[in-house]
């Protein structure tokens, strides 16, 4: 039960850093991939939490 918040937080943080590294690699002006990967991390974290509780 206590691992649910950590799963959610970890997936968001991992998505954030992946997106940030993609933006740095592509020299993007706006943090497009950071936002996209963070949202995907949030969705993946919620999905993981739902699967864990069911």
Secondary structure by P-SEA (a helix, b strand, c coil): ccaaaaaaaaaaaaaaaaaaaaaaaaccccaaaaaaaaaaaaaaaaaaaaaaac
